[in-house]
Protein backbone atom coordinates (compact mmCIF):
# COMPACT_ATOMS: atom_id res chain seq x y z
CA UNK A 1 0.00 0.00 0.00
CA UNK A 2 2.77 2.43 0.96
CA UNK A 3 4.71 1.48 -2.14
CA UNK A 4 1.70 2.25 -4.35
CA UNK A 5 1.26 5.67 -2.73
CA UNK A 6 4.95 6.47 -3.24
CA UNK A 7 4.67 5.52 -6.91
CA UNK A 8 1.78 7.99 -7.35
CA UNK A 9 3.88 10.90 -6.05
CA UNK A 10 5.29 12.98 -8.89
CA UNK A 11 7.58 15.98 -8.90
CA UNK A 12 4.73 18.53 -9.00
CA UNK A 13 2.86 17.07 -6.04
CA UNK A 14 6.10 16.78 -4.07
CA UNK A 15 6.99 20.40 -4.83
CA UNK A 16 3.54 21.59 -3.76
CA UNK A 17 3.78 19.59 -0.54
CA UNK A 18 7.17 21.12 0.30
CA UNK A 19 5.86 24.58 -0.65
CA UNK A 20 2.84 24.21 1.65
CA UNK A 21 4.97 23.05 4.57
CA UNK A 22 7.42 25.91 4.01
CA UNK A 23 4.65 28.52 3.98
CA UNK A 24 3.10 27.13 7.17
CA UNK A 25 6.48 27.07 8.93
CA UNK A 26 7.24 30.67 7.89
CA UNK A 27 3.84 31.87 9.12
CA UNK A 28 4.27 30.10 12.46
CA UNK A 29 7.85 31.28 12.96
CA UNK A 30 7.06 34.88 12.04
CA UNK A 31 3.96 34.98 14.25
CA UNK A 32 5.82 33.39 17.18
CA UNK A 33 8.68 35.89 16.94
CA UNK A 34 6.31 38.86 16.79
CA UNK A 35 3.85 37.77 19.49
CA UNK A 36 6.07 35.92 21.97
CA UNK A 37 9.67 37.02 21.55
CA UNK A 38 9.63 40.63 20.32
CA UNK A 39 6.18 41.74 21.58
CA UNK A 40 6.48 44.83 19.43
CA UNK A 41 2.80 45.81 19.45
CA UNK A 42 0.28 46.34 22.23
CA UNK A 43 -3.25 44.98 22.34
CA UNK A 44 -4.60 48.41 21.33
CA UNK A 45 -2.38 48.43 18.25
CA UNK A 46 -3.44 44.92 17.20
CA UNK A 47 -7.07 45.93 17.68
CA UNK A 48 -6.56 49.01 15.51
CA UNK A 49 -4.94 46.89 12.80
CA UNK A 50 -7.88 44.46 12.81
CA UNK A 51 -10.46 47.27 12.67
CA UNK A 52 -8.55 48.94 9.85
CA UNK A 53 -8.46 45.63 8.01
CA UNK A 54 -12.21 45.10 8.44
CA UNK A 55 -12.96 48.56 7.06
CA UNK A 56 -10.67 48.10 4.06
CA UNK A 57 -11.81 44.51 3.59
CA UNK A 58 -15.45 45.55 3.45
CA UNK A 59 -14.57 47.85 0.53
CA UNK A 60 -12.83 44.95 -1.22
CA UNK A 61 -15.89 42.79 -0.55
CA UNK A 62 -18.26 45.29 -2.20
CA UNK A 63 -16.09 45.36 -5.32
CA UNK A 64 -15.62 41.57 -5.25
CA UNK A 65 -19.38 41.08 -5.34
CA UNK A 66 -19.40 42.58 -8.84
CA UNK A 67 -16.86 40.02 -10.01
CA UNK A 68 -18.69 37.13 -8.44
CA UNK A 69 -22.14 38.18 -9.69
CA UNK A 70 -20.98 38.46 -13.30
CA UNK A 71 -19.00 35.23 -13.12
CA UNK A 72 -21.92 33.40 -11.58
CA UNK A 73 -24.21 34.38 -14.48
CA UNK A 74 -21.87 34.59 -17.49
CA UNK A 75 -18.81 32.56 -16.38
CA UNK A 76 -16.54 35.47 -17.33
CA UNK A 77 -14.20 37.71 -15.35
CA UNK A 78 -15.02 41.37 -15.91
CA UNK A 79 -11.52 42.83 -15.60
CA UNK A 80 -12.94 46.29 -16.34
CA UNK A 81 -14.75 46.20 -12.99
CA UNK A 82 -11.95 48.14 -11.27
CA UNK A 83 -12.59 51.00 -13.69
CA UNK A 84 -16.33 50.80 -12.93
CA UNK A 85 -15.34 51.37 -9.29
CA UNK A 86 -13.08 54.26 -10.35
CA UNK A 87 -15.81 55.92 -12.43
CA UNK A 88 -18.21 56.18 -9.51
CA UNK A 89 -15.60 57.30 -6.99
CA UNK A 90 -14.08 59.90 -9.33
CA UNK A 91 -17.43 61.38 -10.38
CA UNK A 92 -18.73 61.52 -6.81
CA UNK A 93 -15.57 63.42 -5.82
CA UNK A 94 -16.77 66.53 -7.66
CA UNK A 95 -20.13 66.36 -5.86
CA UNK A 96 -18.33 65.83 -2.54
CA UNK A 97 -16.04 68.77 -3.27
CA UNK A 98 -19.03 71.01 -3.98
CA UNK A 99 -20.73 69.83 -0.78
CA UNK A 100 -17.53 70.47 1.19
CA UNK A 101 -17.06 74.01 -0.14
CA UNK A 102 -20.71 74.90 0.52
CA UNK A 103 -20.64 73.47 4.06
CA UNK A 104 -23.46 71.00 3.32
CA UNK A 105 -21.16 68.01 3.88
CA UNK A 106 -20.60 68.89 7.53
CA UNK A 107 -24.03 70.40 8.19
CA UNK A 108 -25.96 67.36 6.91
CA UNK A 109 -23.31 64.59 6.77
CA UNK A 110 -25.68 61.61 6.62
CA UNK A 111 -27.81 63.07 3.81
CA UNK A 112 -24.70 64.26 1.95
CA UNK A 113 -23.04 60.83 2.13
CA UNK A 114 -26.23 59.11 0.97
CA UNK A 115 -26.38 61.47 -2.03
CA UNK A 116 -22.71 60.73 -2.81
CA UNK A 117 -23.38 56.98 -2.69
CA UNK A 118 -26.43 57.40 -4.94
CA UNK A 119 -24.46 59.47 -7.48
CA UNK A 120 -21.55 57.02 -7.53
CA UNK A 121 -23.88 54.02 -7.76
CA UNK A 122 -25.79 55.54 -10.70
CA UNK A 123 -22.60 56.40 -12.60
CA UNK A 124 -20.93 53.03 -11.99
CA UNK A 125 -24.13 51.13 -12.72
CA UNK A 126 -24.57 53.02 -16.02
CA UNK A 127 -20.96 52.29 -17.03
CA UNK A 128 -21.42 48.60 -16.19
CA UNK A 129 -24.63 48.39 -18.25
CA UNK A 130 -22.93 50.06 -21.22
CA UNK A 131 -20.03 47.62 -20.95
CA UNK A 132 -22.41 44.68 -21.03
CA UNK A 133 -24.42 46.02 -23.94
CA UNK A 134 -21.54 47.24 -26.13
CA UNK A 135 -18.54 45.10 -25.25
CA UNK A 136 -19.80 41.79 -23.84
CA UNK A 137 -23.21 40.95 -25.27
CA UNK A 138 -21.99 40.60 -28.90
CA UNK A 139 -19.32 38.16 -27.64
CA UNK A 140 -21.54 36.10 -25.37
CA UNK A 141 -21.16 32.92 -27.43
CA UNK A 142 -17.50 33.50 -28.29
CA UNK A 143 -14.67 31.46 -26.71
CA UNK A 144 -13.94 32.55 -23.12
CA UNK A 145 -10.62 34.13 -24.03
CA UNK A 146 -12.28 36.68 -26.33
CA UNK A 147 -14.45 38.41 -23.65
CA UNK A 148 -11.45 38.34 -21.31
CA UNK A 149 -9.28 40.25 -23.80
CA UNK A 150 -12.21 42.60 -24.48
CA UNK A 151 -12.54 43.29 -20.74
CA UNK A 152 -8.87 44.24 -20.52
CA UNK A 153 -9.29 46.54 -23.53
CA UNK A 154 -12.40 48.09 -21.98
CA UNK A 155 -10.42 48.68 -18.79
CA UNK A 156 -7.79 50.75 -20.61
CA UNK A 157 -10.48 52.55 -22.62
CA UNK A 158 -12.28 53.64 -19.44
CA UNK A 159 -9.05 54.68 -17.73
CA UNK A 160 -8.00 57.04 -20.49
CA UNK A 161 -11.53 58.26 -21.17
CA UNK A 162 -11.80 59.46 -17.57
CA UNK A 163 -8.29 60.85 -17.75
CA UNK A 164 -9.46 62.98 -20.66
CA UNK A 165 -12.69 63.97 -18.91
CA UNK A 166 -11.39 64.66 -15.39
CA UNK A 167 -7.64 65.15 -15.82
CA UNK A 168 -4.63 63.12 -14.73
CA UNK A 169 -4.09 64.73 -11.32
CA UNK A 170 -4.80 63.11 -7.97
CA UNK A 171 -7.74 64.46 -5.97
CA UNK A 172 -8.74 64.10 -2.33
CA UNK A 173 -12.24 63.75 -0.87
CA UNK A 174 -13.03 66.50 1.64
CA UNK A 175 -12.88 65.49 5.29
CA UNK A 176 -16.20 64.88 7.07
CA UNK A 177 -15.92 66.38 10.54
CA UNK A 178 -18.21 63.81 12.16
CA UNK A 179 -15.99 60.96 10.92
CA UNK A 180 -12.70 62.41 12.16
CA UNK A 181 -13.28 61.68 15.84
CA UNK A 182 -12.78 58.52 17.87
CA UNK A 183 -14.92 56.29 20.04
CA UNK A 184 -13.53 55.32 23.41
CA UNK A 185 -14.57 51.86 24.61
CA UNK A 186 -12.75 51.17 27.85
CA UNK A 187 -9.07 51.36 27.00
CA UNK A 188 -9.72 50.91 23.29
CA UNK A 189 -9.81 53.91 20.97
CA UNK A 190 -11.58 53.42 17.61
CA UNK A 191 -11.56 55.98 14.76
CA UNK A 192 -15.23 56.58 13.96
CA UNK A 193 -14.71 56.23 10.21
CA UNK A 194 -13.72 52.55 10.52
CA UNK A 195 -16.93 51.11 12.06
CA UNK A 196 -19.03 53.48 9.92
CA UNK A 197 -17.46 52.23 6.68
CA UNK A 198 -17.61 48.62 7.85
CA UNK A 199 -21.23 48.91 9.02
CA UNK A 200 -22.42 50.65 5.85
CA UNK A 201 -20.70 48.10 3.63
CA UNK A 202 -22.07 45.23 5.70
CA UNK A 203 -25.63 46.57 5.33
CA UNK A 204 -25.21 46.76 1.54
CA UNK A 205 -23.78 43.24 1.39
CA UNK A 206 -26.63 41.84 3.48
CA UNK A 207 -29.11 43.75 1.30
CA UNK A 208 -27.66 42.13 -1.82
CA UNK A 209 -27.78 38.69 -0.22
CA UNK A 210 -31.44 39.21 0.71
CA UNK A 211 -32.24 40.45 -2.80
CA UNK A 212 -30.63 37.44 -4.50
CA UNK A 213 -32.02 34.92 -2.03
CA UNK A 214 -35.55 36.19 -1.41
CA UNK A 215 -36.84 38.24 -4.35
CA UNK A 216 -38.30 36.99 -7.61
CA UNK A 217 -35.58 38.74 -9.63
CA UNK A 218 -32.95 37.17 -7.39
CA UNK A 219 -34.40 33.71 -7.99
CA UNK A 220 -34.35 34.43 -11.72
CA UNK A 221 -30.67 35.39 -11.43
CA UNK A 222 -29.92 32.08 -9.70
CA UNK A 223 -31.87 30.20 -12.36
CA UNK A 224 -29.92 31.90 -15.17
CA UNK A 225 -26.72 31.09 -13.33
CA UNK A 226 -27.61 27.40 -13.22
CA UNK A 227 -28.91 26.92 -16.78
CA UNK A 228 -29.64 29.74 -19.22
CA UNK A 229 -31.54 27.59 -21.71
CA UNK A 230 -33.81 26.09 -19.06
CA UNK A 231 -34.39 29.54 -17.56
CA UNK A 232 -35.34 30.92 -20.99
CA UNK A 233 -37.81 28.05 -21.48
CA UNK A 234 -39.39 28.99 -18.15
CA UNK A 235 -40.06 32.50 -19.47
CA UNK A 236 -37.13 34.37 -17.92
CA UNK A 237 -35.74 37.24 -19.99
CA UNK A 238 -32.04 36.32 -20.03
CA UNK A 239 -30.80 39.67 -21.34
CA UNK A 240 -32.79 41.58 -18.71
CA UNK A 241 -31.39 39.46 -15.88
CA UNK A 242 -27.83 39.88 -17.13
CA UNK A 243 -28.29 43.66 -17.33
CA UNK A 244 -29.64 43.67 -13.75
CA UNK A 245 -26.62 41.63 -12.67
CA UNK A 246 -24.19 44.14 -14.18
CA UNK A 247 -26.20 47.05 -12.75
CA UNK A 248 -26.12 45.58 -9.23
CA UNK A 249 -22.40 44.86 -9.40
CA UNK A 250 -21.72 48.36 -10.72
CA UNK A 251 -23.87 50.04 -8.06
CA UNK A 252 -22.00 48.21 -5.28
CA UNK A 253 -18.65 49.18 -6.86
CA UNK A 254 -19.74 52.83 -6.97
CA UNK A 255 -20.80 52.72 -3.32
CA UNK A 256 -17.43 51.14 -2.51
CA UNK A 257 -15.77 54.08 -4.25
CA UNK A 258 -17.46 56.55 -1.91
CA UNK A 259 -16.63 54.39 1.13
CA UNK A 260 -13.02 54.32 -0.04
CA UNK A 261 -13.02 58.08 -0.51
CA UNK A 262 -14.32 58.66 3.00
CA UNK A 263 -11.92 56.16 4.55
CA UNK A 264 -8.81 57.05 2.56
CA UNK A 265 -9.47 60.50 1.03
CA UNK A 266 -6.19 60.75 -0.90
CA UNK A 267 -5.55 59.17 -4.25
CA UNK A 268 -8.70 59.63 -6.36
CA UNK A 269 -7.51 59.43 -9.97
CA UNK A 270 -8.12 57.70 -13.30
CA UNK A 271 -5.82 54.81 -12.31
CA UNK A 272 -7.25 54.29 -8.82
CA UNK A 273 -9.25 51.21 -9.85
CA UNK A 274 -6.32 48.94 -10.75
CA UNK A 275 -5.07 47.74 -7.36
CA UNK A 276 -8.50 47.60 -5.64
CA UNK A 277 -9.81 45.71 -8.67
CA UNK A 278 -7.02 43.13 -8.50
CA UNK A 279 -7.42 42.76 -4.75
CA UNK A 280 -11.19 42.41 -5.05
CA UNK A 281 -10.70 39.73 -7.70
CA UNK A 282 -8.37 37.97 -5.26
CA UNK A 283 -11.06 38.27 -2.58
CA UNK A 284 -13.63 36.72 -4.93
CA UNK A 285 -11.30 33.80 -5.69
CA UNK A 286 -10.43 33.49 -2.01
CA UNK A 287 -14.07 33.18 -1.00
CA UNK A 288 -15.05 30.99 -3.95
CA UNK A 289 -15.74 32.67 -7.29
CA UNK A 290 -19.47 32.73 -8.02
CA UNK A 291 -20.34 32.54 -4.32
CA UNK A 292 -21.85 35.72 -2.84
CA UNK A 293 -21.20 34.97 0.87
CA UNK A 294 -17.75 33.77 -0.18
CA UNK A 295 -16.96 37.12 -1.82
CA UNK A 296 -18.02 38.94 1.35
CA UNK A 297 -15.93 36.66 3.56
CA UNK A 298 -12.98 36.74 1.14
CA UNK A 299 -12.93 40.54 1.08
CA UNK A 300 -12.99 40.83 4.87
CA UNK A 301 -10.33 38.13 5.27
CA UNK A 302 -8.06 39.75 2.70
CA UNK A 303 -8.45 43.18 4.29
CA UNK A 304 -7.56 41.89 7.76
CA UNK A 305 -4.66 39.79 6.46
CA UNK A 306 -3.33 42.74 4.46
CA UNK A 307 -3.49 44.95 7.55
CA UNK A 308 -2.18 42.46 10.13
CA UNK A 309 0.05 40.21 7.99
CA UNK A 310 3.05 42.51 7.46
CA UNK A 311 3.28 43.32 11.16
CA UNK A 312 2.50 39.82 12.39
CA UNK A 313 4.49 37.66 9.96
CA UNK A 314 6.93 39.70 7.90
CA UNK A 315 8.36 41.73 10.79
CA UNK A 316 8.78 38.51 12.75
CA UNK A 317 10.85 37.12 9.89
CA UNK A 318 13.15 40.15 10.01
CA UNK A 319 11.99 41.66 6.71
CA UNK A 320 12.73 45.42 6.66
CA UNK A 321 9.96 47.87 5.69
CA UNK A 322 7.36 45.12 5.99
CA UNK A 323 4.45 47.53 5.56
CA UNK A 324 5.78 48.55 2.14
CA UNK A 325 4.94 45.01 1.02
CA UNK A 326 1.26 45.37 1.92
CA UNK A 327 0.12 45.43 -1.71
CA UNK A 328 2.09 42.24 -2.39
CA UNK A 329 -0.05 40.47 0.22
CA UNK A 330 -3.02 40.28 -2.18
CA UNK A 331 -0.99 38.59 -4.91
CA UNK A 332 0.59 36.23 -2.38
CA UNK A 333 -2.86 35.33 -1.08
CA UNK A 334 -4.03 34.59 -4.64
CA UNK A 335 -1.13 32.16 -5.14
CA UNK A 336 -1.70 30.52 -1.75
CA UNK A 337 -5.42 30.05 -2.41
CA UNK A 338 -4.71 28.46 -5.80
CA UNK A 339 -2.18 26.12 -4.18
CA UNK A 340 -3.97 25.20 -0.95
CA UNK A 341 -7.67 25.45 -1.85
CA UNK A 342 -8.38 26.30 -5.51
CA UNK A 343 -12.16 26.25 -4.98
CA UNK A 344 -11.96 29.00 -2.33
CA UNK A 345 -13.00 29.09 1.32
CA UNK A 346 -16.69 28.30 0.73
CA UNK A 347 -16.18 26.40 -2.52
CA UNK A 348 -17.33 27.27 -6.03
CA UNK A 349 -21.08 27.46 -6.12
CA UNK A 350 -21.47 26.34 -9.70
CA UNK A 351 -22.62 23.09 -11.18
CA UNK A 352 -19.77 20.69 -11.93
CA UNK A 353 -20.57 20.66 -15.63
CA UNK A 354 -19.88 24.44 -15.72
CA UNK A 355 -16.59 24.34 -13.85
ChimeraX attribute file (.defattr): number of C-alpha atoms within 10 A of each C-alpha:
attribute: neighborCount
match mode: 1-to-1
recipient: residues
	/A:1	6
	/A:2	6
	/A:3	7
	/A:4	8
	/A:5	8
	/A:6	9
	/A:7	9
	/A:8	9
	/A:9	10
	/A:10	9
	/A:11	9
	/A:12	9
	/A:13	11
	/A:14	11
	/A:15	11
	/A:16	13
	/A:17	13
	/A:18	12
	/A:19	15
	/A:20	15
	/A:21	12
	/A:22	12
	/A:23	12
	/A:24	12
	/A:25	12
	/A:26	16
	/A:27	17
	/A:28	16
	/A:29	15
	/A:30	22
	/A:31	20
	/A:32	17
	/A:33	19
	/A:34	21
	/A:35	15
	/A:36	10
	/A:37	10
	/A:38	11
	/A:39	12
	/A:40	14
	/A:41	12
	/A:42	10
	/A:43	11
	/A:44	13
	/A:45	13
	/A:46	15
	/A:47	15
	/A:48	19
	/A:49	20
	/A:50	18
	/A:51	21
	/A:52	23
	/A:53	24
	/A:54	26
	/A:55	28
	/A:56	27
	/A:57	29
	/A:58	30
	/A:59	31
	/A:60	32
	/A:61	37
	/A:62	31
	/A:63	35
	/A:64	34
	/A:65	31
	/A:66	33
	/A:67	34
	/A:68	31
	/A:69	29
	/A:70	23
	/A:71	20
	/A:72	24
	/A:73	23
	/A:74	19
	/A:75	18
	/A:76	19
	/A:77	21
	/A:78	30
	/A:79	22
	/A:80	26
	/A:81	34
	/A:82	30
	/A:83	30
	/A:84	34
	/A:85	36
	/A:86	31
	/A:87	31
	/A:88	31
	/A:89	33
	/A:90	29
	/A:91	21
	/A:92	27
	/A:93	25
	/A:94	16
	/A:95	17
	/A:96	26
	/A:97	17
	/A:98	14
	/A:99	20
	/A:100	19
	/A:101	11
	/A:102	11
	/A:103	12
	/A:104	14
	/A:105	23
	/A:106	19
	/A:107	15
	/A:108	11
	/A:109	18
	/A:110	12
	/A:111	13
	/A:112	19
	/A:113	19
	/A:114	13
	/A:115	15
	/A:116	26
	/A:117	23
	/A:118	18
	/A:119	22
	/A:120	32
	/A:121	30
	/A:122	19
	/A:123	22
	/A:124	32
	/A:125	28
	/A:126	19
	/A:127	23
	/A:128	29
	/A:129	21
	/A:130	16
	/A:131	23
	/A:132	22
	/A:133	15
	/A:134	10
	/A:135	16
	/A:136	22
	/A:137	16
	/A:138	11
	/A:139	14
	/A:140	14
	/A:141	10
	/A:142	11
	/A:143	9
	/A:144	14
	/A:145	10
	/A:146	13
	/A:147	22
	/A:148	17
	/A:149	13
	/A:150	17
	/A:151	22
	/A:152	15
	/A:153	15
	/A:154	19
	/A:155	22
	/A:156	13
	/A:157	14
	/A:158	21
	/A:159	24
	/A:160	15
	/A:161	13
	/A:162	19
	/A:163	15
	/A:164	11
	/A:165	9
	/A:166	14
	/A:167	13
	/A:168	15
	/A:169	10
	/A:170	13
	/A:171	18
	/A:172	18
	/A:173	24
	/A:174	19
	/A:175	18
	/A:176	18
	/A:177	11
	/A:178	14
	/A:179	18
	/A:180	11
	/A:181	13
	/A:182	14
	/A:183	12
	/A:184	11
	/A:185	8
	/A:186	6
	/A:187	8
	/A:188	13
	/A:189	15
	/A:190	18
	/A:191	16
	/A:192	16
	/A:193	22
	/A:194	20
	/A:195	17
	/A:196	16
	/A:197	22
	/A:198	21
	/A:199	15
	/A:200	16
	/A:201	24
	/A:202	18
	/A:203	11
	/A:204	15
	/A:205	21
	/A:206	13
	/A:207	12
	/A:208	19
	/A:209	16
	/A:210	12
	/A:211	14
	/A:212	18
	/A:213	15
	/A:214	11
	/A:215	12
	/A:216	11
	/A:217	17
	/A:218	19
	/A:219	14
	/A:220	21
	/A:221	25
	/A:222	19
	/A:223	20
	/A:224	23
	/A:225	24
	/A:226	17
	/A:227	13
	/A:228	18
	/A:229	12
	/A:230	12
	/A:231	18
	/A:232	15
	/A:233	9
	/A:234	11
	/A:235	9
	/A:236	18
	/A:237	14
	/A:238	18
	/A:239	14
	/A:240	11
	/A:241	20
	/A:242	22
	/A:243	20
	/A:244	18
	/A:245	26
	/A:246	27
	/A:247	23
	/A:248	22
	/A:249	29
	/A:250	34
	/A:251	30
	/A:252	30
	/A:253	36
	/A:254	34
	/A:255	30
	/A:256	30
	/A:257	35
	/A:258	32
	/A:259	27
	/A:260	24
	/A:261	23
	/A:262	22
	/A:263	22
	/A:264	15
	/A:265	16
	/A:266	14
	/A:267	16
	/A:268	23
	/A:269	22
	/A:270	26
	/A:271	19
	/A:272	20
	/A:273	23
	/A:274	19
	/A:275	13
	/A:276	24
	/A:277	25
	/A:278	20
	/A:279	27
	/A:280	32
	/A:281	31
	/A:282	27
	/A:283	35
	/A:284	35
	/A:285	30
	/A:286	30
	/A:287	32
	/A:288	27
	/A:289	33
	/A:290	26
	/A:291	24
	/A:292	26
	/A:293	19
	/A:294	27
	/A:295	35
	/A:296	30
	/A:297	22
	/A:298	30
	/A:299	33
	/A:300	25
	/A:301	21
	/A:302	30
	/A:303	30
	/A:304	21
	/A:305	22
	/A:306	25
	/A:307	25
	/A:308	22
	/A:309	22
	/A:310	22
	/A:311	24
	/A:312	23
	/A:313	22
	/A:314	23
	/A:315	20
	/A:316	25
	/A:317	20
	/A:318	12
	/A:319	14
	/A:320	10
	/A:321	12
	/A:322	17
	/A:323	18
	/A:324	9
	/A:325	15
	/A:326	17
	/A:327	14
	/A:328	13
	/A:329	19
	/A:330	23
	/A:331	14
	/A:332	11
	/A:333	19
	/A:334	21
	/A:335	15
	/A:336	16
	/A:337	20
	/A:338	13
	/A:339	13
	/A:340	13
	/A:341	15
	/A:342	18
	/A:343	16
	/A:344	22
	/A:345	19
	/A:346	18
	/A:347	17
	/A:348	19
	/A:349	17
	/A:350	18
	/A:351	10
	/A:352	7
	/A:353	5
	/A:354	9
	/A:355	8
